[in-house]
Structures are given as C-alpha cells and as structure tokens.
Amino acid sequence: MTAVSVTELRRAFDGTPVLDGIDFDIAPGEFVSVIGPSGSGKSTLFGLIAGLDTPDSGSVVVGGAPAAPGRAALMPQKDLLFPWRSVLDNCSLGLEVQGVSRARARAAARKLFPAFGLEGFEDARPFQLSGGMRQRAALARTVLQDRDVLLLDEPFGALDSLTRTDMQLWLQQVWLRDRWTVLMITHDVREAVLLSDRVLVLSPRPARNRHDMRVPLARTRSLATLTDPEFV
C-alpha cells in the first residue's frame, strides 16, 4: 500500500501549463522532500494532494482514496497563527474546526507541548514566541489534525540559519518517534538531504519529474553528518 500515489498529474492556469505529467509513489512512514526552481509548481502540487484543487488530468490518491480536503494535513509557508488566540488555542484550532469540543481539543494539544518544546507557553500569544517556536506551534497544530500524511511547504524558509538547523534536527527527532508520512517542499538542498529518505527533483515549469534520489545516509543524522563526505 502507498500513502500517496500521484499519476500523470497535469494542471494549467489560464492556458499556462504548470504541472506536466508528474508521477511518484510514497510509502507509509517515508520522509520525502520536493525541490525545484521557484515557480515550478511545487505549491500547486501540494494543493492538489491536499484536495484543495482539482487536476486537469491524472490522479492523486491519499491513503487509498482520491485526494480530498482533510485526507492530508497541510502546513503552509507562513505559520498563520491567529494573534488573538493563545498558543494552546492556536494549536487546538484544527480539532475544534472538526467538531471536537474546545476542552477536549485543548487537552489533546496540551499533551504535545513537552515534545514540541512549547511547555510553559500555553497561555502566551504568538508575538511572544521566537520564530522557531512559532513554527513548532504551527507544526503541532498540523499534527493534531491526526492525518497520516503531512504536507510541509517550506516550513523553515523564513528562519535564520542557526535556528533553521536546530529546527531541522528537532523535526527529525519527532518524525523518528511518530513516523508520519511527510512530504516537504524546500529550496535548501542540504535540508532535503539531511532530513529525507528520498528527494524528488522537479524541472522548471511546466514541472516534470527530473530525478528521484534515495538518500543512503543512516539514521539518526546529526550536525556531524553535514561534514560527512557521503553527505557532501
């Protein structure tokens, strides 16, 4: 069984082709990064997998069923935390939207706070958090939707280099613990190789499959991995 299956996917906007026959399968529990030039259609691809858009042709299957809203959890480039809600209430929002009571949603969110490095900040507002903490809160909100597939659209793109490295290692740690199926868009080749089991490379628009590389590096990866000849 595959967690995500994309077959001959095509999408155009106003007659301009953006995706031109994309194909790939992702196994349950795999961490796969998608890289390609800016404007090559990576975010369009994620919108189709998330069920937020409809392809012109081809198919997207998530968890054995056609892609539809709610089958995969999408974390966009910006954290989009509501400034008037506490961090805990931001994290529990997805469950509340699904109809879970506020008390149960907050209780479920609170359980994640220690693992996500947010313990003690439950009542803080987003402006009181560092950039890395805001991203962890946004990821906690995504994870709490309890979907088997997570779509991360450049989750660390706005962070400084040191914070970004810390977040990369932290994401690997929580992924190794919970083994979600992860698709991540990134423009950072180093980040893609450090975190991923596979890296999918797309061509310039209209996007086609350029390369599908399996990363042979052993887990767990660390800062020392960055200077390993095989990594380089």
C-alpha positions as CSV (number, residue, x, y, z in Angstrom):
1,M,0.0,0.0,0.0
2,T,1.2,3.5,-0.7
3,A,0.4,6.6,1.4
4,V,0.4,8.9,-1.6
5,S,0.2,8.0,-5.2
6,V,0.5,10.7,-7.9
7,T,-0.1,9.5,-11.5
8,E,0.3,11.6,-14.7
9,L,-0.7,14.7,-12.9
10,R,-1.4,17.8,-15.1
11,R,-2.6,21.3,-14.1
12,A,-2.6,24.5,-16.1
13,F,-3.8,28.0,-15.2
14,D,-5.2,30.3,-17.9
15,G,-3.7,28.1,-20.5
16,T,-0.2,28.1,-19.0
17,P,0.9,24.5,-18.1
18,V,2.3,24.3,-14.5
19,L,2.4,20.5,-13.9
20,D,3.0,18.3,-16.9
21,G,2.7,14.6,-16.1
22,I,4.1,14.3,-12.5
23,D,4.4,10.7,-11.2
24,F,5.5,9.3,-7.9
25,D,4.5,7.0,-5.0
26,I,5.3,7.4,-1.3
27,A,5.3,4.6,1.2
28,P,3.8,5.0,4.6
29,G,6.3,6.5,7.0
30,E,8.6,7.9,4.4
31,F,10.1,11.4,4.6
32,V,10.3,12.8,1.1
33,S,11.4,16.3,0.0
34,V,10.4,18.0,-3.2
35,I,12.9,20.5,-4.7
36,G,12.8,22.5,-7.9
37,P,13.2,26.1,-9.2
38,S,10.9,28.8,-7.9
39,G,7.6,28.8,-9.8
40,S,7.9,25.2,-10.9
41,G,4.6,24.3,-9.3
42,K,5.6,22.7,-6.0
43,S,2.9,24.5,-4.0
44,T,0.4,23.7,-6.8
45,L,1.3,20.1,-6.4
46,F,0.7,20.3,-2.6
47,G,-2.7,21.9,-3.2
48,L,-3.7,19.0,-5.3
49,I,-2.5,16.4,-2.8
50,A,-4.4,18.3,-0.1
51,G,-7.6,18.2,-2.1
52,L,-7.8,22.0,-2.3
53,D,-7.6,22.0,-6.1
54,T,-8.6,19.6,-8.9
55,P,-6.2,18.4,-11.6
56,D,-6.9,18.8,-15.3
57,S,-5.9,15.2,-15.8
58,G,-4.2,12.4,-13.9
59,S,-4.9,11.3,-10.3
60,V,-3.9,11.8,-6.7
61,V,-4.6,9.1,-4.2
62,V,-4.0,9.6,-0.5
63,G,-4.4,6.6,1.9
64,G,-6.1,4.5,-0.8
65,A,-8.8,7.1,-1.7
66,P,-8.9,10.1,-4.1
67,A,-7.4,13.3,-2.6
68,A,-10.0,15.4,-0.8
69,P,-9.9,18.1,1.9
70,G,-9.0,16.6,5.3
71,R,-7.2,13.5,4.0
72,A,-3.8,15.1,4.4
73,A,-2.7,17.9,6.8
74,L,-1.1,20.9,5.1
75,M,1.3,23.3,6.9
76,P,1.7,26.4,4.6
77,Q,4.9,28.5,4.3
78,K,3.7,31.1,6.9
79,D,2.7,29.9,10.4
80,L,-0.7,31.8,10.1
81,L,-1.1,31.8,13.9
82,F,-4.1,33.9,15.0
83,P,-2.6,36.8,17.1
84,W,-5.7,37.0,19.3
85,R,-5.6,33.3,20.3
86,S,-3.2,31.8,22.9
87,V,-0.6,29.3,21.6
88,L,-2.7,26.5,23.1
89,D,-5.8,27.7,21.4
90,N,-4.0,28.1,18.1
91,C,-2.8,24.5,18.3
92,S,-6.2,23.2,19.1
93,L,-8.0,25.1,16.4
94,G,-7.9,22.3,13.8
95,L,-9.6,19.9,16.1
96,E,-12.3,22.5,17.0
97,V,-13.0,23.0,13.3
98,Q,-13.6,19.2,13.0
99,G,-16.2,19.5,15.7
100,V,-14.2,18.4,18.8
101,S,-15.2,20.3,21.9
102,R,-12.9,23.1,23.0
103,A,-12.0,21.3,26.2
104,R,-11.0,18.1,24.5
105,A,-9.1,19.9,21.8
106,R,-7.1,21.9,24.3
107,A,-6.4,18.7,26.3
108,A,-5.1,16.9,23.2
109,A,-3.0,19.9,22.2
110,R,-1.5,20.3,25.7
111,K,-0.2,16.7,25.6
112,L,2.0,17.7,22.6
113,F,3.6,20.7,24.2
114,P,6.5,19.0,26.0
115,A,7.6,17.1,22.9
116,F,7.3,20.2,20.7
117,G,9.3,22.4,23.1
118,L,6.3,24.6,24.0
119,E,5.7,23.6,27.6
120,G,5.1,26.7,29.7
121,F,3.9,28.8,26.8
122,E,0.4,27.6,26.6
123,D,-1.1,31.0,27.5
124,A,1.4,33.1,25.5
125,R,0.3,35.0,22.4
126,P,2.2,34.3,19.1
127,F,4.0,37.6,19.2
128,Q,5.7,36.5,22.4
129,L,7.3,33.5,20.7
130,S,10.5,33.2,18.7
131,G,10.4,32.3,15.0
132,G,11.3,28.7,15.8
133,M,8.7,28.4,18.5
134,R,6.0,29.7,16.1
135,Q,7.0,27.1,13.6
136,R,6.8,24.4,16.2
137,A,3.4,25.6,17.2
138,A,2.2,25.6,13.6
139,L,3.5,22.0,13.2
140,A,1.8,21.0,16.4
141,R,-1.5,22.4,15.0
142,T,-0.9,20.4,11.8
143,V,-0.1,17.2,13.6
144,L,-3.1,17.5,15.9
145,Q,-5.4,17.1,12.8
146,D,-4.4,13.4,13.2
147,R,-3.8,12.7,9.5
148,D,-1.4,10.1,8.3
149,V,0.1,12.4,5.6
150,L,1.7,15.8,6.5
151,L,2.4,18.3,3.7
152,L,5.1,20.8,4.9
153,D,5.5,23.8,2.5
154,E,8.9,25.3,3.2
155,P,8.3,25.1,7.0
156,F,11.7,26.7,7.9
157,G,12.2,29.0,5.0
158,A,11.8,32.2,7.0
159,L,14.2,31.3,9.8
160,D,17.8,32.3,10.3
161,S,20.5,29.7,9.6
162,L,21.2,28.7,13.2
163,T,17.5,28.4,14.1
164,R,16.8,26.5,10.9
165,T,19.5,23.9,11.7
166,D,18.1,23.4,15.2
167,M,14.6,23.0,13.8
168,Q,15.8,20.5,11.2
169,L,17.3,18.3,13.8
170,W,14.2,18.7,16.0
171,L,11.9,17.7,13.2
172,Q,13.9,14.6,12.5
173,Q,13.7,13.7,16.2
174,V,9.9,13.9,16.4
175,W,9.4,12.3,13.0
176,L,11.6,9.3,14.0
177,R,9.4,9.0,17.1
178,D,6.0,9.1,15.4
179,R,6.8,8.1,11.8
180,W,4.3,10.2,10.0
181,T,4.4,10.2,6.2
182,V,5.9,13.6,5.3
183,L,6.2,15.5,2.0
184,M,8.2,18.6,2.4
185,I,8.9,21.4,-0.1
186,T,12.3,23.1,0.3
187,H,14.7,25.1,-1.7
188,D,17.6,24.1,0.5
189,V,19.4,21.0,-0.9
190,R,21.3,20.5,2.3
191,E,18.0,20.4,4.3
192,A,16.5,17.9,1.8
193,V,19.4,15.5,2.1
194,L,19.7,15.9,5.8
195,L,16.0,15.1,6.6
196,S,14.8,12.9,3.8
197,D,14.6,9.2,2.8
198,R,14.1,10.4,-0.8
199,V,14.4,13.7,-2.7
200,L,12.1,14.4,-5.7
201,V,13.6,16.9,-8.2
202,L,11.2,18.8,-10.5
203,S,12.1,20.6,-13.7
204,P,11.4,24.3,-14.4
205,R,7.7,25.0,-15.2
206,P,5.9,23.1,-16.6
207,A,7.1,20.7,-13.9
208,R,8.1,17.2,-14.9
209,N,10.0,14.5,-12.9
210,R,13.7,15.3,-13.3
211,H,15.1,12.9,-10.6
212,D,14.1,10.6,-7.8
213,M,17.1,10.1,-5.4
214,R,17.1,7.8,-2.4
215,V,19.3,9.2,0.4
216,P,21.6,6.3,1.6
217,L,22.6,8.0,4.9
218,A,22.0,6.1,8.1
219,R,19.6,7.5,10.8
220,T,19.9,9.3,13.1
221,R,21.6,12.2,11.4
222,S,23.3,15.0,13.3
223,L,25.4,18.1,12.8
224,A,28.4,15.8,12.2
225,T,26.5,14.4,9.2
226,L,26.9,17.8,7.4
227,T,30.6,17.2,7.0
228,D,30.5,13.6,6.1
229,P,31.9,13.0,2.6
230,E,28.9,11.0,1.5
231,F,26.6,13.8,2.6
232,V,28.6,16.4,0.7
